């Protein structure tokens, strides 16, 4: 009888240990999924490291529940005044990736170097400026941002942002 109880206790403890390890692994996996990598989000600010972005590559991040993009332009790209800026000799452009027609999310076509909006055929050039003859009547918004070394902090109104938006 005592042997049965001990075996039952042992099985119970083993089961509890396996369940605890499983629960820990599940919580760890869930936390990894929820972590906002590679950017850091805090207090309405989103900080992104742009040092790993390749020339011609666009990355999209979330800022205050909205998509913002960072595009590192190809070598030899024309600098569009009021839209593009330089960091360490490289040309970048940023924008709120929301179509200014009716709010859909345009996708960036790397080969064509333009944004296309699938909803009603809106088009924007690589600097986020709307193309004439398509539904959007104004460029995509430039979200407030600041430059901190090789990082961009969305949510802060830095000097470059103020220059681009004529708030300086
Ligand atoms: S919402 Fe983009 S073209 Fe209409």
Boltz pocket constraint, residues with backbone or C-beta under 6 A from the ligand:
constraints:
  - pocket:
      binder: B
      contacts: [[A, 99], [A, 100], [A, 101], [A, 102], [A, 103], [A, 104], [A, 117], [A, 118], [A, 119], [A, 120], [A, 121], [A, 122], [A, 135], [A, 136]]
      max_distance: 6.0
